[in-house]
Amino acid sequence: MLAVALPARAQEMVEIPTDPNAPPPPTPPQPEPRHTTVPATVPAPSAEAPIPAAIIAPLPSVRPVLLPPGRFGMEPKYDLVVGGAVLFSVSYVIPIIAGAVFRNWYFAVPLAGPLIEVADLARPSSRPCADCGPTPVIALAGAFIVLVTLAQATGIALAIGGFKSRHKVWRALPATIAPTVGRGSVGLGLAMRF
């Protein structure tokens, strides 16, 4: 007879007969499945099964939003206008300060002035020696000037785009006259918006 060890769940030894005509060894118990399976077809409800009544819930009370007297109008997108103006102003003040320090007034011209200065820095006559290339400081200054010029152009484009694109807004009237009715009195009411 041979003895075989089963997996760790079943810590018992099972004897395997060597006789070919002997019955097969008993199978170990199988664990139960962890989830249940749904049949492929769901049976149709029988005619005797009651149909559940529809549950009708009351609708929530909806109060209409009353807009003050006025009209719809089109306005520029002021967020783009303000963002573009701030970006242009900051990117224009930096070269103005640099131009005042180095007494170079090309920077006072928006967009074109800094580019003229970059072209002037690239000329061989502005270098310390005629046969040497631009120093790293000059190359870094040129890159910064180009970046400032791009920021100026972006600021101008944002401001123009904000003025050109419009969106729909509600414009309330500055003054409203409405009839008033009270206990023992009738009149007109004047409401103003400041």
KOLMI-628243 format. One record per atom (N, C-alpha, C): residue in three letters; x, y, z. Coordinates in steps of 0.1 Angstrom, whole numbers, padded with zeros to 4 digits, always signed. Layout:
<drenros>
ALAXYZ/...
</drenros>
This chain:
<drenros>
MET+0008-0012+0000/MET+0000+0000+0000/MET+0009+0012+0000/LEU+0004+0023-0007/LEU+0011+0036-0008/LEU+0003+0046+0000/ALA+0010+0055+0006/ALA+0003+0066+0014/ALA+0006+0079+0007/VAL-0004+0087+0005/VAL-0002+0100-0002/VAL-0007+0111+0008/ALA+0000+0122+0009/ALA-0005+0133+0017/ALA-0013+0143+0009/LEU-0024+0147+0014/LEU-0033+0157+0007/LEU-0029+0171+0010/PRO-0035+0181+0004/PRO-0031+0195+0007/PRO-0033+0198+0021/ALA-0028+0210+0025/ALA-0028+0214+0039/ALA-0041+0214+0046/ARG-0052+0216+0038/ARG-0065+0217+0044/ARG-0069+0203+0051/ALA-0066+0193+0044/ALA-0069+0179+0050/ALA-0056+0173+0054/GLN-0054+0172+0067/GLN-0042+0167+0073/GLN-0043+0152+0076/GLU-0049+0144+0067/GLU-0050+0130+0070/GLU-0043+0123+0058/MET-0039+0111+0061/MET-0033+0102+0051/MET-0043+0093+0045/VAL-0043+0092+0032/VAL-0052+0083+0025/VAL-0044+0072+0019/GLU-0049+0060+0020/GLU-0042+0049+0014/GLU-0047+0046+0000/ILE-0038+0044-0009/ILE-0041+0041-0022/ILE-0039+0026-0025/PRO-0049+0018-0028/PRO-0047+0004-0030/PRO-0039+0002-0043/THR-0031-0009-0043/THR-0023-0013-0054/THR-0031-0022-0063/ASP-0042-0027-0059/ASP-0050-0037-0067/ASP-0057-0029-0078/PRO-0056-0033-0091/PRO-0062-0026-0102/PRO-0077-0028-0102/ASN-0083-0038-0096/ASN-0097-0040-0096/ASN-0104-0033-0083/ALA-0096-0027-0075/ALA-0101-0021-0063/ALA-0109-0008-0066/PRO-0119-0004-0058/PRO-0127+0008-0060/PRO-0118+0020-0059/PRO-0122+0031-0066/PRO-0113+0043-0065/PRO-0113+0049-0051/PRO-0103+0057-0047/PRO-0102+0062-0034/PRO-0113+0073-0032/PRO-0117+0076-0020/PRO-0127+0086-0017/PRO-0121+0100-0021/THR-0130+0108-0026/THR-0126+0122-0030/THR-0127+0131-0018/PRO-0118+0140-0016/PRO-0119+0149-0005/PRO-0131+0159-0006/PRO-0136+0164+0005/PRO-0148+0172+0004/PRO-0144+0186-0003/GLN-0153+0190-0011/GLN-0151+0203-0018/GLN-0156+0215-0010/PRO-0149+0226-0010/PRO-0155+0238-0003/PRO-0167+0243-0010/GLU-0176+0249-0002/GLU-0188+0255-0008/GLU-0185+0267-0016/PRO-0192+0270-0027/PRO-0188+0282-0034/PRO-0192+0295-0026/ARG-0184+0305-0028/ARG-0186+0317-0020/ARG-0197+0326-0025/HIS-0200+0326-0038/HIS-0212+0333-0043/HIS-0221+0324-0050/THR-0233+0329-0051/THR-0243+0321-0057/THR-0244+0325-0072/THR-0248+0316-0080/THR-0250+0319-0094/THR-0265+0321-0097/VAL-0267+0329-0107/VAL-0280+0333-0111/VAL-0284+0324-0123/PRO-0296+0318-0123/PRO-0299+0310-0135/PRO-0299+0318-0148/ALA-0297+0311-0159/ALA-0296+0318-0172/ALA-0309+0324-0176/THR-0320+0318-0172/THR-0333+0323-0175/THR-0341+0326-0163/VAL-0347+0337-0162/VAL-0355+0341-0151/VAL-0369+0337-0154/PRO-0376+0330-0145/PRO-0390+0326-0148/PRO-0399+0338-0148/ALA-0409+0337-0157/ALA-0418+0348-0158/ALA-0428+0348-0146/PRO-0433+0359-0142/PRO-0442+0360-0131/PRO-0455+0353-0134/SER-0460+0346-0124/SER-0472+0338-0126/SER-0484+0348-0126/ALA-0495+0343-0132/ALA-0507+0352-0132/ALA-0513+0354-0119/GLU-0510+0345-0109/GLU-0516+0346-0096/GLU-0508+0356-0087/ALA-0496+0360-0091/ALA-0488+0369-0083/ALA-0494+0383-0084/PRO-0495+0390-0072/PRO-0501+0403-0073/PRO-0491+0413-0078/ILE-0497+0423-0086/ILE-0489+0433-0092/ILE-0488+0445-0081/PRO-0476+0449-0077/PRO-0475+0459-0067/PRO-0481+0473-0072/ALA-0487+0480-0063/ALA-0493+0492-0067/ALA-0482+0503-0069/ALA-0484+0512-0078/ALA-0475+0522-0080/ALA-0474+0532-0068/ILE-0462+0535-0065/ILE-0460+0544-0053/ILE-0459+0558-0059/ILE-0468+0567-0055/ILE-0469+0580-0060/ILE-0464+0589-0049/ALA-0453+0596-0051/ALA-0448+0605-0041/ALA-0452+0619-0044/PRO-0455+0627-0035/PRO-0459+0641-0038/PRO-0447+0649-0044/LEU-0450+0657-0053/LEU-0439+0665-0060/LEU-0435+0676-0050/PRO-0422+0678-0050/PRO-0417+0689-0041/PRO-0422+0703-0046/SER-0424+0711-0037/SER-0430+0724-0041/SER-0419+0732-0048/VAL-0421+0737-0059/VAL-0412+0745-0067/VAL-0416+0760-0067/ARG-0408+0768-0062/ARG-0411+0782-0062/ARG-0404+0789-0074/PRO-0412+0796-0082/PRO-0405+0802-0094/PRO-0396+0813-0089/VAL-0385+0815-0096/VAL-0376+0826-0093/VAL-0380+0838-0101/LEU-0383+0848-0094/LEU-0387+0861-0101/LEU-0375+0870-0103/LEU-0373+0873-0115/LEU-0362+0883-0118/LEU-0367+0897-0117/PRO-0359+0906-0112/PRO-0364+0920-0112/PRO-0366+0925-0126/PRO-0374+0935-0127/PRO-0377+0940-0141/PRO-0364+0944-0147/GLY-0363+0941-0160/GLY-0351+0944-0168/GLY-0351+0937-0181/ARG-0339+0935-0186/ARG-0338+0928-0199/ARG-0325+0921-0200/PHE-0324+0912-0210/PHE-0311+0905-0212/PHE-0303+0914-0221/GLY-0290+0914-0219/GLY-0281+0922-0227/GLY-0268+0914-0229/MET-0260+0919-0238/MET-0247+0913-0241/MET-0236+0921-0235/GLU-0227+0915-0228/GLU-0216+0922-0222/GLU-0203+0915-0225/PRO-0192+0923-0225/PRO-0179+0917-0228/PRO-0175+0908-0216/LYS-0166+0898-0219/LYS-0161+0890-0208/LYS-0150+0897-0201/TYR-0154+0903-0190/TYR-0145+0912-0182/TYR-0134+0904-0175/ASP-0136+0891-0172/ASP-0125+0883-0166/ASP-0113+0882-0176/LEU-0116+0880-0189/LEU-0105+0880-0199/LEU-0099+0894-0200/VAL-0107+0904-0200/VAL-0101+0918-0202/VAL-0092+0921-0190/VAL-0097+0918-0178/VAL-0088+0922-0166/VAL-0076+0913-0166/GLY-0077+0900-0169/GLY-0065+0891-0169/GLY-0055+0896-0179/GLY-0060+0899-0191/GLY-0051+0904-0201/GLY-0044+0917-0198/ALA-0052+0926-0192/ALA-0046+0939-0188/ALA-0035+0938-0177/VAL-0038+0929-0167/VAL-0028+0927-0157/VAL-0016+0920-0162/LEU-0017+0910-0171/LEU-0005+0903-0177/LEU+0003+0913-0185/PHE-0004+0921-0193/PHE+0004+0931-0201/PHE+0011+0941-0192/SER+0004+0946-0182/SER+0010+0957-0173/SER+0022+0951-0166/VAL+0021+0939-0161/VAL+0033+0934-0154/VAL+0045+0932-0164/SER+0041+0926-0175/SER+0052+0923-0185/SER+0057+0936-0192/TYR+0050+0947-0190/TYR+0055+0960-0196/TYR+0063+0968-0186/VAL+0059+0967-0173/VAL+0067+0974-0163/VAL+0081+0969-0161/ILE+0083+0956-0162/ILE+0096+0950-0160/ILE+0106+0956-0170/PRO+0103+0956-0183/PRO+0113+0962-0193/PRO+0115+0977-0191/ILE+0104+0984-0186/ILE+0105+0998-0184/ILE+0116+1001-0173/ILE+0115+0993-0162/ILE+0124+0995-0151/ILE+0138+0991-0156/ALA+0140+0980-0164/ALA+0153+0977-0169/ALA+0158+0987-0178/GLY+0150+0993-0187/GLY+0154+1004-0196/GLY+0158+1016-0188/ALA+0152+1019-0177/ALA+0156+1031-0169/ALA+0169+1029-0162/VAL+0171+1016-0158/VAL+0184+1013-0151/VAL+0196+1014-0160/PHE+0194+1008-0172/PHE+0205+1007-0182/PHE+0205+1019-0192/ARG+0196+1028-0191/ARG+0194+1039-0200/ARG+0193+1035-0214/ASN+0184+1025-0216/ASN+0181+1020-0229/ASN+0166+1022-0231/TRP+0162+1031-0240/TRP+0147+1034-0241/TRP+0140+1026-0251/TYR+0147+1016-0257/TYR+0140+1008-0266/TYR+0129+1000-0259/PHE+0131+0997-0246/PHE+0122+0990-0238/PHE+0109+0997-0236/ALA+0108+1010-0238/ALA+0096+1018-0236/ALA+0086+1015-0247/VAL+0090+1010-0258/VAL+0080+1006-0269/VAL+0075+0992-0267/PRO+0062+0991-0265/PRO+0057+0977-0262/PRO+0058+0968-0274/LEU+0061+0955-0272/LEU+0062+0945-0282/LEU+0074+0946-0291/ALA+0076+0957-0298/ALA+0087+0959-0308/ALA+0100+0963-0301/GLY+0099+0971-0290/GLY+0111+0976-0284/GLY+0120+0965-0278/PRO+0115+0955-0270/PRO+0123+0945-0265/PRO+0129+0936-0277/LEU+0122+0934-0288/LEU+0128+0926-0299/LEU+0139+0934-0306/ILE+0138+0947-0306/ILE+0149+0955-0312/ILE+0161+0954-0303/GLU+0159+0953-0290/GLU+0171+0952-0281/GLU+0177+0938-0282/VAL+0169+0927-0285/VAL+0174+0914-0287/VAL+0183+0914-0300/ALA+0178+0920-0310/ALA+0186+0921-0323/ALA+0199+0929-0320/ASP+0198+0939-0312/ASP+0210+0947-0309/ASP+0220+0938-0301/LEU+0215+0930-0292/LEU+0224+0921-0284/LEU+0231+0911-0293/ALA+0224+0907-0304/ALA+0230+0896-0312/ALA+0240+0901-0322/ARG+0242+0914-0323/ARG+0252+0920-0332/ARG+0266+0917-0327/PRO+0276+0915-0335/PRO+0289+0912-0330/PRO+0295+0925-0323/SER+0291+0937-0327/SER+0297+0949-0321/SER+0293+0951-0307/SER+0282+0944-0302/SER+0278+0945-0288/SER+0285+0935-0279/ARG+0294+0926-0285/ARG+0301+0916-0277/ARG+0314+0922-0272/PRO+0319+0915-0261/PRO+0332+0920-0256/PRO+0344+0919-0266/CYS+0344+0909-0274/CYS+0354+0908-0284/CYS+0348+0904-0297/ALA+0354+0908-0308/ALA+0348+0906-0321/ALA+0347+0892-0326/ASP+0356+0883-0321/ASP+0356+0869-0326/ASP+0349+0860-0316/CYS+0345+0864-0304/CYS+0339+0855-0295/CYS+0324+0855-0296/GLY+0317+0845-0292/GLY+0303+0844-0293/GLY+0296+0851-0282/PRO+0283+0851-0281/PRO+0276+0858-0270/PRO+0279+0850-0257/THR+0280+0858-0247/THR+0283+0852-0233/THR+0270+0846-0228/PRO+0271+0837-0218/PRO+0258+0831-0213/PRO+0249+0842-0207/VAL+0254+0852-0201/VAL+0246+0863-0196/VAL+0238+0870-0206/ILE+0244+0873-0218/ILE+0237+0879-0229/ILE+0227+0870-0235/ALA+0230+0857-0236/ALA+0220+0847-0241/ALA+0208+0846-0231/LEU+0211+0846-0218/LEU+0200+0845-0209/LEU+0191+0858-0209/ALA+0198+0869-0210/ALA+0190+0882-0211/ALA+0182+0882-0224/GLY+0187+0877-0235/GLY+0179+0876-0247/GLY+0167+0867-0246/ALA+0169+0856-0239/ALA+0158+0847-0237/ALA+0147+0853-0228/PHE+0151+0860-0217/PHE+0142+0867-0208/PHE+0134+0878-0216/ILE+0141+0885-0224/ILE+0135+0896-0232/ILE+0124+0890-0241/VAL+0127+0879-0248/VAL+0117+0873-0257/VAL+0105+0868-0249/LEU+0108+0862-0237/LEU+0097+0857-0228/LEU+0088+0869-0224/VAL+0094+0880-0221/VAL+0086+0892-0217/VAL+0078+0897-0229/THR+0084+0897-0241/THR+0076+0901-0253/THR+0064+0892-0255/LEU+0066+0879-0254/LEU+0055+0869-0255/LEU+0044+0872-0245/ALA+0048+0875-0233/ALA+0038+0878-0222/ALA+0030+0891-0226/GLN+0037+0901-0231/GLN+0030+0913-0236/GLN+0020+0910-0247/ALA+0024+0902-0256/ALA+0015+0898-0267/ALA+0003+0890-0262/THR+0005+0881-0253/THR-0005+0873-0247/THR-0015+0882-0240/GLY-0010+0892-0232/GLY-0019+0901-0225/GLY-0028+0909-0234/ILE-0022+0914-0245/ILE-0029+0922-0255/ILE-0040+0913-0261/ALA-0036+0901-0265/ALA-0046+0892-0271/ALA-0057+0888-0262/LEU-0055+0886-0249/LEU-0065+0883-0240/LEU-0075+0895-0238/ALA-0069+0907-0237/ALA-0078+0918-0235/ALA-0087+0921-0248/ILE-0081+0920-0259/ILE-0089+0921-0272/ILE-0099+0910-0273/GLY-0095+0898-0270/GLY-0105+0887-0271/GLY-0116+0889-0261/GLY-0113+0894-0249/GLY-0124+0897-0239/GLY-0134+0907-0243/PHE-0129+0918-0250/PHE-0138+0928-0255/PHE-0146+0923-0267/LYS-0140+0914-0275/LYS-0147+0910-0287/LYS-0157+0899-0284/SER-0154+0890-0275/SER-0164+0879-0272/SER-0174+0884-0261/ARG-0186+0881-0263/ARG-0197+0886-0254/ARG-0205+0875-0249/HIS-0211+0877-0238/HIS-0220+0867-0232/HIS-0233+0873-0227/LYS-0243+0865-0226/LYS-0257+0870-0222/LYS-0258+0872-0207/VAL-0262+0884-0203/VAL-0264+0887-0189/VAL-0278+0894-0187/TRP-0283+0893-0175/TRP-0295+0900-0171/TRP-0292+0913-0166/ARG-0298+0923-0172/ARG-0296+0937-0167/ARG-0309+0942-0160/ALA-0308+0944-0148/ALA-0320+0949-0140/ALA-0321+0964-0142/LEU-0333+0969-0142/LEU-0335+0983-0143/LEU-0331+0990-0131/PRO-0325+1002-0131/PRO-0320+1008-0119/PRO-0332+1013-0110/ALA-0343+1016-0116/ALA-0355+1020-0107/ALA-0367+1012-0111/THR-0375+1008-0102/THR-0387+1001-0104/THR-0399+1008-0097/ILE-0409+1010-0104/ILE-0422+1015-0098/ILE-0432+1004-0098/ALA-0437+1001-0086/ALA-0447+0990-0085/ALA-0458+0994-0076/PRO-0470+0989-0079/PRO-0482+0993-0071/PRO-0481+0986-0057/THR-0485+0993-0047/THR-0485+0987-0034/THR-0500+0987-0028/VAL-0503+0976-0022/VAL-0517+0975-0016/VAL-0515+0970-0002/GLY-0520+0977+0007/GLY-0519+0973+0021/GLY-0533+0974+0028/ARG-0533+0972+0041/ARG-0546+0972+0048/ARG-0550+0987+0049/GLY-0560+0991+0042/GLY-0565+1004+0042/GLY-0557+1014+0034/SER-0547+1010+0026/SER-0540+1020+0018/SER-0536+1014+0005/VAL-0535+1023-0005/VAL-0531+1019-0019/VAL-0521+1030-0023/GLY-0511+1026-0031/GLY-0502+1035-0036/GLY-0492+1030-0045/LEU-0481+1037-0048/LEU-0470+1033-0057/LEU-0458+1032-0049/GLY-0450+1022-0051/GLY-0437+1021-0045/GLY-0426+1023-0054/LEU-0415+1029-0050/LEU-0404+1032-0059/LEU-0392+1025-0053/ALA-0386+1016-0060/ALA-0374+1009-0055/ALA-0362+1012-0065/MET-0351+1016-0059/MET-0339+1019-0067/MET-0328+1010-0063/ARG-0319+1007-0073/ARG-0308+0999-0071/ARG-0295+1007-0072/PHE-0287+1006-0062/PHE-0275+1015-0062/PHE-0263+1006-0064/
</drenros>
